Amino acid sequence: MNIEIRTDKNIQNSERLINYVRAELTSKFQRYGEKITHFSVHLSDENAAKGGDDDLRCLIEARPAGFKPVTAAHKAGNVDAAIHGAIDRLKHGLEHLFEKKENVRAPKPALAVEDDI
């Protein structure tokens, strides 16, 4: 599972942040193993120096094998809460996607019509 982490110019990117995000994603999505090939995490501060509530945003894109990418975003007052909110939303979306795939209904058999001749 490849994990890519990017920040905007207003959020300090560090080894500690990278390791934290990798550990959180790995632990939350460990059960999916080979089903997810790539995560792309984008952290941004929407108001920059202006401040404000819930201005830190985390957007996570997951690439499940054989499916279109799934994204989830969350805004919060701190980076940790933004990351966890986005992870929770992404987890819900991926669980729904994988459950939907596993529970595909089999097509109904065609009705046999007997002629009374």
C-alpha positions in Angstrom: 0.0 0.0 0.0 1.5 3.3 -1.2 0.9 6.4 1.0 1.6 9.9 -0.3 1.2 12.9 2.0 1.2 16.5 0.8 0.7 19.8 2.7 0.2 23.3 1.6 2.5 26.2 2.4 0.7 26.9 5.7 1.1 23.5 7.3 4.6 22.3 8.3 5.3 18.9 6.8 7.6 16.8 9.0 8.7 13.2 9.5 6.6 13.0 12.6 3.5 14.1 10.7 4.2 11.7 7.9 4.8 8.7 10.2 1.7 9.6 12.2 -0.6 9.7 9.1 1.0 6.5 7.7 0.4 4.7 11.0 -3.2 5.8 11.3 -4.0 4.8 7.7 -2.2 1.4 8.1 -4.0 0.6 11.3 -7.5 1.7 10.1 -7.3 0.0 6.7 -5.1 -3.1 7.5 -8.0 -5.5 7.0 -8.3 -4.4 3.3 -4.7 -5.4 2.6 -4.4 -5.8 -1.1 -7.7 -4.2 -1.9 -6.3 -0.7 -1.6 -3.3 0.1 -3.7 -2.7 3.8 -2.9 -3.6 6.6 -0.5 -3.1 10.3 -1.3 -3.4 12.7 1.7 -3.7 16.4 1.3 -3.6 18.7 4.3 -4.4 22.4 3.9 -5.1 25.5 6.0 -7.9 27.2 4.1 -7.7 30.6 6.0 -3.9 30.6 6.3 -2.8 33.3 8.8 -6.4 34.6 9.3 -7.2 31.8 11.6 -10.8 30.7 12.4 -12.7 27.6 13.5 -12.5 24.5 11.3 -10.2 25.9 8.7 -7.8 22.9 8.6 -8.8 20.5 5.9 -7.7 16.9 5.3 -8.6 15.3 1.9 -7.8 11.6 1.5 -8.1 9.8 -1.8 -8.0 6.0 -1.8 -7.5 3.9 -4.9 -9.2 0.5 -4.4 -8.0 -2.1 -6.9 -10.6 -2.5 -9.7 -12.6 0.6 -8.7 -12.6 4.3 -9.3 -10.9 6.4 -6.6 -12.8 7.1 -3.4 -12.3 10.5 -1.6 -13.3 11.9 1.8 -12.6 15.2 3.3 -13.0 16.8 6.8 -12.5 20.2 8.2 -11.5 20.8 11.9 -9.8 23.2 14.2 -6.6 21.1 14.4 -4.7 18.8 12.0 -5.3 15.7 14.2 -9.1 16.1 14.2 -9.1 16.8 10.4 -7.1 13.6 9.7 -9.3 11.4 11.9 -12.5 12.9 10.5 -11.4 12.2 7.0 -10.2 8.7 7.8 -13.6 7.9 9.4 -15.5 9.2 6.4 -13.2 7.3 4.0 -13.5 4.1 6.0 -17.3 4.3 5.9 -17.2 4.9 2.1 -14.8 2.0 1.4 -16.8 -0.3 3.6 -19.9 0.5 1.7 -18.1 0.0 -1.7 -16.7 -3.4 -0.7 -19.9 -4.6 0.9 -21.8 -3.6 -2.2 -19.4 -5.6 -4.4 -19.7 -8.7 -2.2 -23.5 -8.5 -2.1 -24.2 -8.3 -5.8 -27.4 -10.0 -6.5 -27.3 -12.9 -9.0 -29.5 -12.3 -12.0 -32.9 -13.9 -11.9 -33.2 -17.0 -14.1 -35.3 -16.5 -17.2 -38.8 -17.9 -16.8 -39.5 -21.0 -18.8 -42.6 -20.9 -20.8 -44.2 -24.1 -21.7 -46.4 -24.4 -24.8 -49.7 -26.3 -24.3 -49.9 -27.6 -27.8 
